[in-house]
Amino acid sequence: MKRLSALLLALVLAGCESVSYYAQAVGGHMDLRTRARPVNELLADPQTAVDLRERLAFAQSVREFASRKLGLPDNGSYRSYAQLDRPYAVWNVVVAGEFSLEAIESCFPVAGCVTYRGYYSREDAERDATHARDRGLDAFVYGVPAYSTLGMFDDPLLSTFIRWGDAEVARLVFHELAHHVVYVKGDTAFNESFAVAVEREGVRRWLASTGRSSELAKFLQTREREREFARLLEATRSRLEALYRMPLPPEEKRARKRAEFDKLAANPVYKRHAGGYLGGPNNALLAAFASYSQLVPAFERTLADAKGDLGVFYERVRAMSKLDKDERTRRLEAQVSGVSTTLR
């Protein structure tokens, strides 16, 4: 209750728009928490559907692997389950300027400044995105199957992902638990790229340990396709960055920007990965994906420099997290270029 009281105090001190946003955030999260039941209780309940019981038992085996073999926190998260009556836990809204590839940050009492705003209702998210577009900004809305409260609460398994494929469930659990290991307020790219690096290595080790060699090969192929998609977005991003720096009339910039995004939308690689996103590609979509992929190669290189020792890797990442943001980014970018600057 102390944590909730602190958050409610933040509402009182905030402006009207912020109060409305925080009210839906607190209400949505508390609703999710009240739906959660301990997995052990559900496994013992004869009323629990057989297919759900099997998925929960599987998820618990993944949860144990996370702590025993990956050094992820052995806490109460993902040891309970909540049934939600919607396809996603939340919908995130990312907003960027008309000629900018940097997401506009929103700042909160707990998470610090992040490059998105989360809503428990898709309608609320779409309303926020429409408001941004009416102001001439680019907006991107996407559903999120799970989120982390960074250890403040025991995050539950959710119906939004429990019936995914085995590797995808494992990936998500490893990703969210990674946020409990290291989280830096105000640096979304650092936080998400670190968690993606952990999830990929975690799933690779989990599949190898369970003797699923065929699934491991498929997982690695999927990761390579993700890298191909990231390279495509980065190439588009680089061209647009150059365009936005040019001293051109706004009308010409808009025309060239439109041509770049039309080209991206027609690309087969884009269609395979993101063809279903509402509204097509824009600056906000590029900003959102950069947060999850931009620094992943740097973290993978850091893990390789640690000779695959996850404990050493976590310590080096914690050391980096204490640096000034610019210095932290410089060190990670140097890792990508092959220059080892890892703190030891």
PEWO-V794294 format. One line per field, one symbol per residue. phi: phi as a letter, one per 20 degrees, with the letter a starting at -180 (. if undefined). burial: + if it has 16 or more other ideal C-beta (glycine too) atoms within 10 Angstrom, else -. A space follows every 50 residues. Layout:
# PEWO-V794294
phi->???
burial->???
This chain:
# PEWO-V794294
phi->.gffffffffffeefgffgfffffffffffffffefcgfgfffeefefgg ffgffffffffffffgefddmegecefmdcbcedebfcfbdeddccfgcb ddffecdcgeemecebcdcecfffffffffffffeneeccdbecfbbdem nfcefefcffbfeffgffffgfffffffffebbdfncfffffffffffff fffgfffffemeffffffffffffffffffffffffgfffgfffefedfg fffffffffffffffefgffffecfeffnmfbgffffffffecgdggfff fffffelmefffgffffgfffefggffffffffffffnefcffc
burial->------+--++---------++--+--++--++-++--+--+-----+-- -++-++--++-++-++---+++----++++++-+---++++++++++-++ +-++-+-+--++-+++++++---+++-++--+----++++++--+++++- +-+-++++++++---+++++++++++++++++++--++++++++++++++ +++-+++-------++--+---+--+--++-++--++--+--++------ --+--++--++--+--+--+--++--+---++++++++++++++++++++ +++-++---+-+++-++--++------++-++--+-----++--
